[in-house]
Amino acid sequence: MLGLRLAEGVPADRVSAWIAQRGDARLAQDWEAWREAGLVAEENGRARFTERGFLVSNEVLCRFS
């Protein structure tokens, strides 16, 4: 998940698979809410924090633990 902080991000399908594997419906809802709020962007099959998302990335990443 720390790869979300990189400019190139991480494969979006790996994030989705990881979230699905956790079995936490609220985490999936949170992920969608972060995307809608513009904190996370998905482009060319990769997910990454936006500039705005990077500012709150510590709080977002805590949700993944």
All heavy atoms as TSV, in Angstrom:
chain	resi	resn	atom	element	x	y	z
A	1	MET	N	N	0.806	-1.204	0.000
A	1	MET	CA	C	0.000	0.000	0.000
A	1	MET	C	C	0.850	1.269	0.000
A	1	MET	O	O	0.404	2.294	-0.459
A	1	MET	CB	C	-0.940	0.009	1.203
A	1	MET	CG	C	-2.034	-1.042	1.115
A	1	MET	SD	S	-3.018	-0.831	-0.363
A	1	MET	CE	C	-3.126	-2.478	-0.919
A	2	LEU	N	N	2.059	1.182	0.501
A	2	LEU	CA	C	2.928	2.359	0.490
A	2	LEU	C	C	3.253	2.795	-0.927
A	2	LEU	O	O	3.573	3.953	-1.162
A	2	LEU	CB	C	4.214	2.090	1.281
A	2	LEU	CG	C	4.042	1.926	2.784
A	2	LEU	CD1	C	5.374	1.568	3.426
A	2	LEU	CD2	C	3.465	3.173	3.411
A	3	GLY	N	N	3.150	1.885	-1.885
A	3	GLY	CA	C	3.394	2.218	-3.283
A	3	GLY	C	C	2.412	3.255	-3.820
A	3	GLY	O	O	2.674	3.887	-4.833
A	4	LEU	N	N	1.295	3.443	-3.132
A	4	LEU	CA	C	0.344	4.480	-3.541
A	4	LEU	C	C	0.966	5.871	-3.444
A	4	LEU	O	O	0.507	6.802	-4.084
A	4	LEU	CB	C	-0.924	4.423	-2.681
A	4	LEU	CG	C	-1.808	3.204	-2.876
A	4	LEU	CD1	C	-2.851	3.130	-1.764
A	4	LEU	CD2	C	-2.482	3.262	-4.239
A	5	ARG	N	N	2.017	5.994	-2.656
A	5	ARG	CA	C	2.692	7.286	-2.501
A	5	ARG	C	C	3.651	7.582	-3.656
A	5	ARG	O	O	4.100	8.707	-3.796
A	5	ARG	CB	C	3.477	7.322	-1.198
A	5	ARG	CG	C	2.606	7.372	0.023
A	5	ARG	CD	C	3.444	7.446	1.257
A	5	ARG	NE	N	2.619	7.727	2.427
A	5	ARG	CZ	C	3.058	7.670	3.654
A	5	ARG	NH1	N	4.312	7.350	3.896
A	5	ARG	NH2	N	2.270	7.941	4.659
A	6	LEU	N	N	3.978	6.578	-4.446
A	6	LEU	CA	C	4.893	6.776	-5.568
A	6	LEU	C	C	4.176	7.460	-6.721
A	6	LEU	O	O	2.981	7.251	-6.929
A	6	LEU	CB	C	5.448	5.432	-6.043
A	6	LEU	CG	C	6.210	4.610	-5.010
A	6	LEU	CD1	C	6.557	3.251	-5.595
A	6	LEU	CD2	C	7.453	5.353	-4.575
A	7	ALA	N	N	4.901	8.240	-7.501
A	7	ALA	CA	C	4.306	8.937	-8.646
A	7	ALA	C	C	3.678	7.963	-9.630
A	7	ALA	O	O	2.626	8.237	-10.198
A	7	ALA	CB	C	5.356	9.800	-9.344
A	8	GLU	N	N	4.337	6.800	-9.825
A	8	GLU	CA	C	3.789	5.815	-10.769
A	8	GLU	C	C	2.703	4.953	-10.132
A	8	GLU	O	O	1.991	4.230	-10.812
A	8	GLU	CB	C	4.886	4.938	-11.359
A	8	GLU	CG	C	5.562	4.023	-10.379
A	8	GLU	CD	C	6.780	4.638	-9.708
A	8	GLU	OE1	O	7.046	5.842	-9.852
A	8	GLU	OE2	O	7.480	3.887	-9.013
A	9	GLY	N	N	2.564	5.010	-8.808
A	9	GLY	CA	C	1.533	4.258	-8.118
A	9	GLY	C	C	1.767	2.760	-8.170
A	9	GLY	O	O	2.894	2.297	-8.306
A	10	VAL	N	N	0.684	2.017	-8.053
A	10	VAL	CA	C	0.719	0.556	-8.073
A	10	VAL	C	C	-0.389	0.055	-8.986
A	10	VAL	O	O	-1.341	0.784	-9.269
A	10	VAL	CB	C	0.532	-0.024	-6.649
A	10	VAL	CG1	C	1.686	0.351	-5.741
A	10	VAL	CG2	C	-0.778	0.433	-6.048
A	11	PRO	N	N	-0.294	-1.184	-9.458
A	11	PRO	CA	C	-1.378	-1.716	-10.286
A	11	PRO	C	C	-2.710	-1.668	-9.530
A	11	PRO	O	O	-2.818	-2.170	-8.405
A	11	PRO	CB	C	-0.953	-3.155	-10.566
A	11	PRO	CG	C	0.541	-3.128	-10.445
A	11	PRO	CD	C	0.814	-2.137	-9.338
A	12	ALA	N	N	-3.694	-1.051	-10.138
A	12	ALA	CA	C	-5.001	-0.886	-9.489
A	12	ALA	C	C	-5.652	-2.228	-9.196
A	12	ALA	O	O	-6.325	-2.374	-8.166
A	12	ALA	CB	C	-5.911	-0.028	-10.360
A	13	ASP	N	N	-5.432	-3.213	-10.049
A	13	ASP	CA	C	-6.045	-4.522	-9.811
A	13	ASP	C	C	-5.457	-5.200	-8.573
A	13	ASP	O	O	-6.138	-5.941	-7.880
A	13	ASP	CB	C	-5.946	-5.417	-11.037
A	13	ASP	CG	C	-4.525	-5.692	-11.493
A	13	ASP	OD1	O	-3.598	-4.952	-11.119
A	13	ASP	OD2	O	-4.352	-6.656	-12.264
A	14	ARG	N	N	-4.209	-4.912	-8.260
A	14	ARG	CA	C	-3.605	-5.468	-7.033
A	14	ARG	C	C	-4.234	-4.849	-5.794
A	14	ARG	O	O	-4.451	-5.531	-4.796
A	14	ARG	CB	C	-2.100	-5.248	-7.020
A	14	ARG	CG	C	-1.398	-6.135	-8.052
A	14	ARG	CD	C	0.081	-6.055	-7.959
A	14	ARG	NE	N	0.523	-6.625	-6.685
A	14	ARG	CZ	C	1.734	-6.429	-6.188
A	14	ARG	NH1	N	2.613	-5.699	-6.825
A	14	ARG	NH2	N	2.074	-6.975	-5.034
A	15	VAL	N	N	-4.536	-3.546	-5.865
A	15	VAL	CA	C	-5.203	-2.892	-4.734
A	15	VAL	C	C	-6.589	-3.487	-4.552
A	15	VAL	O	O	-6.982	-3.857	-3.442
A	15	VAL	CB	C	-5.288	-1.363	-4.938
A	15	VAL	CG1	C	-6.076	-0.716	-3.805
A	15	VAL	CG2	C	-3.911	-0.741	-5.051
A	16	SER	N	N	-7.324	-3.615	-5.641
A	16	SER	CA	C	-8.675	-4.181	-5.568
A	16	SER	C	C	-8.650	-5.604	-5.024
A	16	SER	O	O	-9.485	-5.976	-4.197
A	16	SER	CB	C	-9.329	-4.163	-6.951
A	16	SER	OG	O	-9.483	-2.839	-7.407
A	17	ALA	N	N	-7.697	-6.408	-5.484
A	17	ALA	CA	C	-7.585	-7.790	-5.013
A	17	ALA	C	C	-7.247	-7.830	-3.531
A	17	ALA	O	O	-7.801	-8.644	-2.778
A	17	ALA	CB	C	-6.529	-8.539	-5.827
A	18	TRP	N	N	-6.354	-6.952	-3.093
A	18	TRP	CA	C	-5.964	-6.912	-1.689
A	18	TRP	C	C	-7.166	-6.542	-0.820
A	18	TRP	O	O	-7.402	-7.150	0.215
A	18	TRP	CB	C	-4.817	-5.927	-1.492
A	18	TRP	CG	C	-4.202	-6.005	-0.136
A	18	TRP	CD1	C	-3.183	-6.804	0.256
A	18	TRP	CD2	C	-4.587	-5.241	1.021
A	18	TRP	NE1	N	-2.894	-6.591	1.590
A	18	TRP	CE2	C	-3.749	-5.635	2.082
A	18	TRP	CE3	C	-5.549	-4.273	1.251
A	18	TRP	CZ2	C	-3.857	-5.087	3.360
A	18	TRP	CZ3	C	-5.660	-3.732	2.520
A	18	TRP	CH2	C	-4.816	-4.137	3.552
A	19	ILE	N	N	-7.928	-5.541	-1.264
A	19	ILE	CA	C	-9.111	-5.115	-0.521
A	19	ILE	C	C	-10.123	-6.252	-0.455
A	19	ILE	O	O	-10.686	-6.537	0.607
A	19	ILE	CB	C	-9.722	-3.843	-1.146
A	19	ILE	CG1	C	-8.793	-2.649	-0.893
A	19	ILE	CG2	C	-11.114	-3.573	-0.589
A	19	ILE	CD1	C	-9.178	-1.394	-1.649
A	20	ALA	N	N	-10.352	-6.931	-1.569
A	20	ALA	CA	C	-11.305	-8.050	-1.603
A	20	ALA	C	C	-10.851	-9.178	-0.680
A	20	ALA	O	O	-11.676	-9.800	0.000
A	20	ALA	CB	C	-11.462	-8.554	-3.032
A	21	GLN	N	N	-9.568	-9.428	-0.639
A	21	GLN	CA	C	-9.018	-10.495	0.190
A	21	GLN	C	C	-9.234	-10.215	1.679
A	21	GLN	O	O	-9.398	-11.130	2.462
A	21	GLN	CB	C	-7.533	-10.664	-0.096
A	21	GLN	CG	C	-6.872	-11.764	0.678
A	21	GLN	CD	C	-5.383	-11.842	0.389
A	21	GLN	OE1	O	-4.790	-10.916	-0.162
A	21	GLN	NE2	N	-4.774	-12.936	0.763
A	22	ARG	N	N	-9.240	-8.953	2.034
A	22	ARG	CA	C	-9.422	-8.585	3.445
A	22	ARG	C	C	-10.825	-8.921	3.929
A	22	ARG	O	O	-11.051	-9.088	5.122
A	22	ARG	CB	C	-9.163	-7.091	3.660
A	22	ARG	CG	C	-7.781	-6.604	3.256
A	22	ARG	CD	C	-6.700	-7.213	4.054
A	22	ARG	NE	N	-6.605	-6.540	5.343
A	22	ARG	CZ	C	-5.725	-6.854	6.260
A	22	ARG	NH1	N	-4.877	-7.821	6.054
A	22	ARG	NH2	N	-5.689	-6.219	7.391
A	23	GLY	N	N	-11.803	-8.945	3.033
A	23	GLY	CA	C	-13.174	-9.271	3.418
A	23	GLY	C	C	-13.849	-8.206	4.264
A	23	GLY	O	O	-14.766	-8.510	5.019
A	24	ASP	N	N	-13.417	-6.978	4.141
A	24	ASP	CA	C	-13.960	-5.861	4.913
A	24	ASP	C	C	-14.739	-4.951	3.966
A	24	ASP	O	O	-14.153	-4.164	3.223
A	24	ASP	CB	C	-12.814	-5.100	5.581
A	24	ASP	CG	C	-13.271	-3.952	6.464
A	24	ASP	OD1	O	-14.459	-3.574	6.417
A	24	ASP	OD2	O	-12.422	-3.417	7.199
A	25	ALA	N	N	-16.064	-5.076	3.982
A	25	ALA	CA	C	-16.902	-4.286	3.073
A	25	ALA	C	C	-16.719	-2.790	3.300
A	25	ALA	O	O	-16.780	-2.007	2.357
A	25	ALA	CB	C	-18.366	-4.669	3.241
A	26	ARG	N	N	-16.463	-2.400	4.535
A	26	ARG	CA	C	-16.264	-0.974	4.815
A	26	ARG	C	C	-14.993	-0.450	4.172
A	26	ARG	O	O	-14.944	0.701	3.736
A	26	ARG	CB	C	-16.249	-0.708	6.316
A	26	ARG	CG	C	-17.615	-0.925	6.960
A	26	ARG	CD	C	-17.590	-0.633	8.429
A	26	ARG	NE	N	-16.482	-1.368	9.040
A	26	ARG	CZ	C	-16.007	-1.119	10.241
A	26	ARG	NH1	N	-16.505	-0.168	10.976
A	26	ARG	NH2	N	-14.991	-1.830	10.724
A	27	LEU	N	N	-13.963	-1.286	4.093
A	27	LEU	CA	C	-12.726	-0.869	3.442
A	27	LEU	C	C	-12.966	-0.623	1.960
A	27	LEU	O	O	-12.487	0.364	1.403
A	27	LEU	CB	C	-11.620	-1.910	3.654
A	27	LEU	CG	C	-10.264	-1.594	3.038
A	27	LEU	CD1	C	-9.716	-0.263	3.529
A	27	LEU	CD2	C	-9.285	-2.726	3.328
A	28	ALA	N	N	-13.726	-1.486	1.325
A	28	ALA	CA	C	-14.070	-1.291	-0.086
A	28	ALA	C	C	-14.857	0.002	-0.278
A	28	ALA	O	O	-14.620	0.752	-1.234
A	28	ALA	CB	C	-14.864	-2.487	-0.607
A	29	GLN	N	N	-15.762	0.282	0.635
A	29	GLN	CA	C	-16.537	1.528	0.563
A	29	GLN	C	C	-15.632	2.737	0.783
A	29	GLN	O	O	-15.786	3.761	0.109
A	29	GLN	CB	C	-17.658	1.511	1.598
A	29	GLN	CG	C	-18.728	0.495	1.297
A	29	GLN	CD	C	-19.698	0.326	2.457
A	29	GLN	OE1	O	-19.481	0.824	3.570
A	29	GLN	NE2	N	-20.779	-0.392	2.206
A	30	ASP	N	N	-14.705	2.624	1.721
A	30	ASP	CA	C	-13.759	3.714	1.972
A	30	ASP	C	C	-12.916	3.987	0.727
A	30	ASP	O	O	-12.723	5.142	0.345
A	30	ASP	CB	C	-12.827	3.387	3.140
A	30	ASP	CG	C	-13.520	3.427	4.481
A	30	ASP	OD1	O	-14.641	3.968	4.570
A	30	ASP	OD2	O	-12.932	2.902	5.447
A	31	TRP	N	N	-12.427	2.923	0.080
A	31	TRP	CA	C	-11.605	3.064	-1.126
A	31	TRP	C	C	-12.386	3.838	-2.200
A	31	TRP	O	O	-11.859	4.756	-2.812
A	31	TRP	CB	C	-11.160	1.696	-1.632
A	31	TRP	CG	C	-10.365	1.754	-2.884
A	31	TRP	CD1	C	-10.776	1.406	-4.138
A	31	TRP	CD2	C	-9.018	2.207	-3.028
A	31	TRP	NE1	N	-9.772	1.607	-5.039
A	31	TRP	CE2	C	-8.673	2.102	-4.381
A	31	TRP	CE3	C	-8.075	2.693	-2.136
A	31	TRP	CZ2	C	-7.434	2.460	-4.876
A	31	TRP	CZ3	C	-6.834	3.050	-2.624
A	31	TRP	CH2	C	-6.517	2.934	-3.974
A	32	GLU	N	N	-13.632	3.457	-2.394
A	32	GLU	CA	C	-14.461	4.141	-3.387
A	32	GLU	C	C	-14.677	5.604	-2.992
A	32	GLU	O	O	-14.615	6.501	-3.830
A	32	GLU	CB	C	-15.801	3.423	-3.544
A	32	GLU	CG	C	-16.661	3.979	-4.650
A	32	GLU	CD	C	-16.008	3.917	-6.022
A	32	GLU	OE1	O	-15.227	2.979	-6.295
A	32	GLU	OE2	O	-16.267	4.816	-6.842
A	33	ALA	N	N	-14.898	5.859	-1.718
A	33	ALA	CA	C	-15.103	7.234	-1.247
A	33	ALA	C	C	-13.841	8.071	-1.459
A	33	ALA	O	O	-13.929	9.246	-1.845
A	33	ALA	CB	C	-15.492	7.238	0.229
A	34	TRP	N	N	-12.666	7.487	-1.229
A	34	TRP	CA	C	-11.411	8.223	-1.441
A	34	TRP	C	C	-11.228	8.554	-2.914
A	34	TRP	O	O	-10.756	9.632	-3.256
A	34	TRP	CB	C	-10.220	7.428	-0.930
A	34	TRP	CG	C	-10.245	7.172	0.543
A	34	TRP	CD1	C	-10.732	8.003	1.523
A	34	TRP	CD2	C	-9.795	6.006	1.216
A	34	TRP	NE1	N	-10.594	7.418	2.756
A	34	TRP	CE2	C	-10.021	6.191	2.599
A	34	TRP	CE3	C	-9.206	4.813	0.790
A	34	TRP	CZ2	C	-9.693	5.241	3.551
A	34	TRP	CZ3	C	-8.869	3.861	1.744
A	34	TRP	CH2	C	-9.112	4.075	3.096
A	35	ARG	N	N	-11.622	7.625	-3.777
A	35	ARG	CA	C	-11.533	7.880	-5.223
A	35	ARG	C	C	-12.476	9.017	-5.599
A	35	ARG	O	O	-12.097	9.932	-6.321
A	35	ARG	CB	C	-11.860	6.619	-6.005
A	35	ARG	CG	C	-10.756	5.574	-5.909
A	35	ARG	CD	C	-11.094	4.301	-6.640
A	35	ARG	NE	N	-11.377	4.592	-8.028
A	35	ARG	CZ	C	-12.261	3.918	-8.762
A	35	ARG	NH1	N	-12.919	2.916	-8.257
A	35	ARG	NH2	N	-12.449	4.240	-10.017
A	36	GLU	N	N	-13.715	8.948	-5.119
A	36	GLU	CA	C	-14.709	9.981	-5.432
A	36	GLU	C	C	-14.307	11.344	-4.878
A	36	GLU	O	O	-14.605	12.373	-5.479
A	36	GLU	CB	C	-16.074	9.567	-4.901
A	36	GLU	CG	C	-16.686	8.407	-5.661
A	36	GLU	CD	C	-17.996	7.937	-5.069
A	36	GLU	OE1	O	-18.510	8.578	-4.116
A	36	GLU	OE2	O	-18.506	6.908	-5.552
A	37	ALA	N	N	-13.628	11.348	-3.740
A	37	ALA	CA	C	-13.199	12.604	-3.113
A	37	ALA	C	C	-11.937	13.173	-3.753
A	37	ALA	O	O	-11.498	14.255	-3.398
A	37	ALA	CB	C	-12.968	12.383	-1.618
A	38	GLY	N	N	-11.352	12.423	-4.690
A	38	GLY	CA	C	-10.156	12.914	-5.364
A	38	GLY	C	C	-8.876	12.712	-4.580
A	38	GLY	O	O	-7.876	13.372	-4.850
A	39	LEU	N	N	-8.900	11.797	-3.617
A	39	LEU	CA	C	-7.690	11.513	-2.848
A	39	LEU	C	C	-6.831	10.463	-3.534
A	39	LEU	O	O	-5.616	10.434	-3.348
A	39	LEU	CB	C	-8.052	11.042	-1.440
A	39	LEU	CG	C	-8.875	12.019	-0.602
A	39	LEU	CD1	C	-9.214	11.405	0.745
A	39	LEU	CD2	C	-8.153	13.334	-0.436
A	40	VAL	N	N	-7.480	9.601	-4.303
A	40	VAL	CA	C	-6.802	8.537	-5.038
A	40	VAL	C	C	-7.231	8.641	-6.496
A	40	VAL	O	O	-8.401	8.867	-6.787
A	40	VAL	CB	C	-7.179	7.149	-4.480
A	40	VAL	CG1	C	-6.549	6.050	-5.297
A	40	VAL	CG2	C	-6.789	7.033	-3.023
A	41	ALA	N	N	-6.275	8.492	-7.387
A	41	ALA	CA	C	-6.561	8.500	-8.818
A	41	ALA	C	C	-6.198	7.149	-9.409
A	41	ALA	O	O	-5.229	6.522	-8.976
A	41	ALA	CB	C	-5.754	9.598	-9.511
A	42	GLU	N	N	-6.989	6.713	-10.381
A	42	GLU	CA	C	-6.670	5.504	-11.135
A	42	GLU	C	C	-6.544	5.907	-12.596
A	42	GLU	O	O	-7.493	6.396	-13.194
A	42	GLU	CB	C	-7.739	4.440	-10.958
A	42	GLU	CG	C	-7.707	3.799	-9.594
A	42	GLU	CD	C	-8.634	2.601	-9.473
A	42	GLU	OE1	O	-8.920	1.944	-10.498
A	42	GLU	OE2	O	-9.071	2.337	-8.349
A	43	GLU	N	N	-5.345	5.717	-13.138
A	43	GLU	CA	C	-5.059	6.066	-14.523
A	43	GLU	C	C	-4.192	4.984	-15.133
A	43	GLU	O	O	-3.240	4.515	-14.498
A	43	GLU	CB	C	-4.332	7.410	-14.606
A	43	GLU	CG	C	-5.100	8.573	-14.022
A	43	GLU	CD	C	-4.241	9.817	-13.885
A	43	GLU	OE1	O	-3.014	9.739	-14.022
A	43	GLU	OE2	O	-4.824	10.883	-13.609
A	44	ASN	N	N	-4.510	4.598	-16.352
A	44	ASN	CA	C	-3.715	3.596	-17.070
A	44	ASN	C	C	-3.498	2.327	-16.251
A	44	ASN	O	O	-2.406	1.759	-16.251
A	44	ASN	CB	C	-2.373	4.175	-17.504
A	44	ASN	CG	C	-2.542	5.371	-18.411
A	44	ASN	OD1	O	-3.409	5.371	-19.284
A	44	ASN	ND2	N	-1.732	6.387	-18.212
A	45	GLY	N	N	-4.530	1.921	-15.510
A	45	GLY	CA	C	-4.448	0.693	-14.748
A	45	GLY	C	C	-3.633	0.780	-13.474
A	45	GLY	O	O	-3.324	-0.237	-12.862
A	46	ARG	N	N	-3.293	2.000	-13.070
A	46	ARG	CA	C	-2.478	2.177	-11.858
A	46	ARG	C	C	-3.206	3.119	-10.904
A	46	ARG	O	O	-3.899	4.038	-11.320
A	46	ARG	CB	C	-1.111	2.719	-12.222
A	46	ARG	CG	C	-0.379	1.726	-13.163
A	46	ARG	CD	C	1.048	2.044	-13.361
A	46	ARG	NE	N	1.893	1.891	-12.201
A	46	ARG	CZ	C	2.435	0.726	-11.793
A	46	ARG	NH1	N	2.168	-0.375	-12.440
A	46	ARG	NH2	N	3.238	0.692	-10.751
A	47	ALA	N	N	-3.033	2.874	-9.616
A	47	ALA	CA	C	-3.637	3.704	-8.578
A	47	ALA	C	C	-2.532	4.431	-7.823
A	47	ALA	O	O	-1.461	3.871	-7.579
A	47	ALA	CB	C	-4.441	2.837	-7.610
A	48	ARG	N	N	-2.821	5.672	-7.472
A	48	ARG	CA	C	-1.850	6.470	-6.713
A	48	ARG	C	C	-2.597	7.574	-5.982
A	48	ARG	O	O	-3.737	7.913	-6.313
A	48	ARG	CB	C	-0.815	7.091	-7.642
A	48	ARG	CG	C	-1.421	8.069	-8.624
A	48	ARG	CD	C	-0.378	8.833	-9.415
A	48	ARG	NE	N	-1.012	9.735	-10.336
A	48	ARG	CZ	C	-1.587	10.894	-10.027
A	48	ARG	NH1	N	-1.634	11.289	-8.782
A	48	ARG	NH2	N	-2.134	11.647	-10.947
A	49	PHE	N	N	-1.930	8.113	-4.971
A	49	PHE	CA	C	-2.502	9.268	-4.294
A	49	PHE	C	C	-2.401	10.481	-5.208
A	49	PHE	O	O	-1.406	10.661	-5.915
A	49	PHE	CB	C	-1.745	9.586	-2.997
A	49	PHE	CG	C	-2.077	8.663	-1.863
A	49	PHE	CD1	C	-1.108	7.851	-1.304
A	49	PHE	CD2	C	-3.352	8.610	-1.331
A	49	PHE	CE1	C	-1.392	7.008	-0.255
A	49	PHE	CE2	C	-3.660	7.772	-0.286
A	49	PHE	CZ	C	-2.667	6.960	0.253
A	50	THR	N	N	-3.405	11.323	-5.150
A	50	THR	CA	C	-3.329	12.611	-5.817
A	50	THR	C	C	-2.514	13.539	-4.921
A	50	THR	O	O	-2.147	13.170	-3.794
A	50	THR	CB	C	-4.737	13.207	-6.022
A	50	THR	OG1	O	-5.333	13.408	-4.729
A	50	THR	CG2	C	-5.615	12.301	-6.871
A	51	GLU	N	N	-2.255	14.721	-5.385
A	51	GLU	CA	C	-1.517	15.682	-4.553
A	51	GLU	C	C	-2.272	15.925	-3.252
A	51	GLU	O	O	-1.689	15.947	-2.174
A	51	GLU	CB	C	-1.315	16.990	-5.314
A	51	GLU	CG	C	-0.433	17.974	-4.595
A	51	GLU	CD	C	-0.134	19.205	-5.428
A	51	GLU	OE1	O	-0.096	19.111	-6.657
A	51	GLU	OE2	O	0.062	20.267	-4.817
A	52	ARG	N	N	-3.574	16.107	-3.364
A	52	ARG	CA	C	-4.403	16.313	-2.175
A	52	ARG	C	C	-4.411	15.066	-1.291
A	52	ARG	O	O	-4.358	15.153	-0.069
A	52	ARG	CB	C	-5.823	16.683	-2.605
A	52	ARG	CG	C	-6.650	17.232	-1.496
A	52	ARG	CD	C	-7.945	17.808	-2.032
A	52	ARG	NE	N	-8.996	17.187	-1.277
A	52	ARG	CZ	C	-10.075	16.645	-1.759
A	52	ARG	NH1	N	-10.291	16.642	-3.046
A	52	ARG	NH2	N	-10.969	16.103	-0.986
A	53	GLY	N	N	-4.480	13.897	-1.910
A	53	GLY	CA	C	-4.494	12.647	-1.169
A	53	GLY	C	C	-3.195	12.397	-0.434
A	53	GLY	O	O	-3.181	11.817	0.658
A	54	PHE	N	N	-2.102	12.830	-1.035
A	54	PHE	CA	C	-0.806	12.639	-0.385
A	54	PHE	C	C	-0.762	13.361	0.957
A	54	PHE	O	O	-0.131	12.881	1.901
A	54	PHE	CB	C	0.322	13.127	-1.296
A	54	PHE	CG	C	1.677	12.742	-0.793
A	54	PHE	CD1	C	2.156	11.455	-0.963
A	54	PHE	CD2	C	2.466	13.661	-0.131
A	54	PHE	CE1	C	3.398	11.088	-0.482
A	54	PHE	CE2	C	3.716	13.307	0.351
A	54	PHE	CZ	C	4.178	12.015	0.174
A	55	LEU	N	N	-1.452	14.482	1.054
A	55	LEU	CA	C	-1.456	15.260	2.299
A	55	LEU	C	C	-2.131	14.507	3.440
A	55	LEU	O	O	-1.836	14.767	4.610
A	55	LEU	CB	C	-2.132	16.615	2.078
A	55	LEU	CG	C	-1.428	17.551	1.097
A	55	LEU	CD1	C	-2.276	18.801	0.852
A	55	LEU	CD2	C	-0.049	17.926	1.591
A	56	VAL	N	N	-3.045	13.603	3.120
A	56	VAL	CA	C	-3.747	12.833	4.151
A	56	VAL	C	C	-3.422	11.339	4.049
A	56	VAL	O	O	-4.107	10.502	4.609
A	56	VAL	CB	C	-5.270	13.055	4.088
A	56	VAL	CG1	C	-5.622	14.496	4.422
A	56	VAL	CG2	C	-5.828	12.638	2.746
A	57	SER	N	N	-2.346	11.026	3.345
A	57	SER	CA	C	-2.021	9.621	3.079
A	57	SER	C	C	-1.775	8.814	4.347
A	57	SER	O	O	-2.116	7.629	4.396
A	57	SER	CB	C	-0.831	9.513	2.125
A	57	SER	OG	O	0.333	10.071	2.690
A	58	ASN	N	N	-1.210	9.406	5.370
A	58	ASN	CA	C	-0.980	8.658	6.614
A	58	ASN	C	C	-2.295	8.162	7.202
A	58	ASN	O	O	-2.403	7.012	7.637
A	58	ASN	CB	C	-0.239	9.502	7.647
A	58	ASN	CG	C	1.214	9.665	7.321
A	58	ASN	OD1	O	1.795	8.876	6.578
A	58	ASN	ND2	N	1.819	10.708	7.862
A	59	GLU	N	N	-3.310	9.013	7.203
A	59	GLU	CA	C	-4.611	8.627	7.743
A	59	GLU	C	C	-5.256	7.542	6.879
A	59	GLU	O	O	-5.828	6.582	7.385
A	59	GLU	CB	C	-5.550	9.844	7.834
A	59	GLU	CG	C	-5.155	10.823	8.932
A	59	GLU	CD	C	-4.065	11.798	8.493
A	59	GLU	OE1	O	-3.613	11.765	7.326
A	59	GLU	OE2	O	-3.626	12.584	9.337
A	60	VAL	N	N	-5.133	7.678	5.560
A	60	VAL	CA	C	-5.700	6.687	4.654
A	60	VAL	C	C	-4.990	5.356	4.827
A	60	VAL	O	O	-5.627	4.297	4.950
A	60	VAL	CB	C	-5.619	7.175	3.182
A	60	VAL	CG1	C	-6.009	6.067	2.227
A	60	VAL	CG2	C	-6.509	8.400	2.980
A	61	LEU	N	N	-3.677	5.371	4.866
A	61	LEU	CA	C	-2.912	4.129	4.982
A	61	LEU	C	C	-3.158	3.426	6.314
A	61	LEU	O	O	-3.095	2.196	6.376
A	61	LEU	CB	C	-1.426	4.396	4.782
A	61	LEU	CG	C	-1.043	4.777	3.346
A	61	LEU	CD1	C	0.405	5.208	3.275
A	61	LEU	CD2	C	-1.322	3.639	2.376
A	62	CYS	N	N	-3.474	4.156	7.356
A	62	CYS	CA	C	-3.809	3.527	8.632
A	62	CYS	C	C	-5.040	2.653	8.507
A	62	CYS	O	O	-5.168	1.642	9.185
A	62	CYS	CB	C	-4.048	4.593	9.717
A	62	CYS	SG	S	-2.542	5.330	10.332
A	63	ARG	N	N	-5.914	3.000	7.620
A	63	ARG	CA	C	-7.137	2.210	7.406
A	63	ARG	C	C	-6.815	0.843	6.801
A	63	ARG	O	O	-7.564	-0.110	6.954
A	63	ARG	CB	C	-8.086	3.007	6.495
A	63	ARG	CG	C	-9.393	2.330	6.219
A	63	ARG	CD	C	-10.220	2.186	7.503
A	63	ARG	NE	N	-11.477	1.566	7.182
A	63	ARG	CZ	C	-11.682	0.240	7.230
A	63	ARG	NH1	N	-10.717	-0.564	7.601
A	63	ARG	NH2	N	-12.853	-0.246	6.917
A	64	PHE	N	N	-5.683	0.719	6.135
A	64	PHE	CA	C	-5.289	-0.532	5.497
A	64	PHE	C	C	-4.635	-1.508	6.474
A	64	PHE	O	O	-4.397	-2.652	6.124
A	64	PHE	CB	C	-4.342	-0.287	4.331
A	64	PHE	CG	C	-5.032	0.223	3.108
A	64	PHE	CD1	C	-4.997	1.574	2.793
A	64	PHE	CD2	C	-5.723	-0.633	2.278
A	64	PHE	CE1	C	-5.624	2.048	1.661
A	64	PHE	CE2	C	-6.360	-0.175	1.148
A	64	PHE	CZ	C	-6.316	1.168	0.843
A	65	SER	N	N	-4.322	-1.076	7.673
A	65	SER	CA	C	-3.619	-1.978	8.595
A	65	SER	C	C	-4.565	-2.885	9.337
A	65	SER	O	O	-5.713	-2.767	9.370
A	65	SER	CB	C	-2.785	-1.183	9.584
A	65	SER	OG	O	-3.578	-0.273	10.292
